[in-house]
Amino acid sequence: MTFAELAAFAGRHQLLSLALVGLTVAIIANEIASLLSGVRRIGPAQLTGLINRDNALVVDLRPSGEFEKGHIAGSKNVQTSQFDPENKHLAAAKALPVVLVCRVGQTASGAAKRLRKAGFTQVSVLEGGIQAWQAADLPLVKGR
């Protein structure tokens, strides 16, 4: 396909071309914002390494009912509505790696930004949330 053919297509299908440009710009802007936020997105294998090697604090933001059905061993349950960077579980861990976990990884991103603003230096989010953990066939602990 030549540039002349692409230009002709763009001329005939202006709305589609505009939509493509808009989506491309949105994706690039989202990726840049993610890189500049200071919050790392990690996978289940990286989380396991952080827990074993660096004694990371894992904070589960899911409702307590979901938490009791299955959670990562050693994680602390903090409700999203009660999430506060000055929480007793979090305040003592400013220098430690803190990993936030939710169901699919969306809720944890907003909470991670709040932690970064509060001065936490090593903040990560489990990409894909607890569903990614389960998909990797890693164990969950039931109960409190």
ABEGO torsion letter per residue (X at the ends): XBAAAAAAAAAABAAAAAAAAAAAAAAAAAAAAAAAAGBBBBBAAAAAAAAAAAGBBBBBABBAAAAAAEBBBGBBBBBAAABBAABAAAAAAAABBBBBBBAAGAAAAAAAAAAAAAGBABBBBBBGEAAAAAAAGBBBBBEX
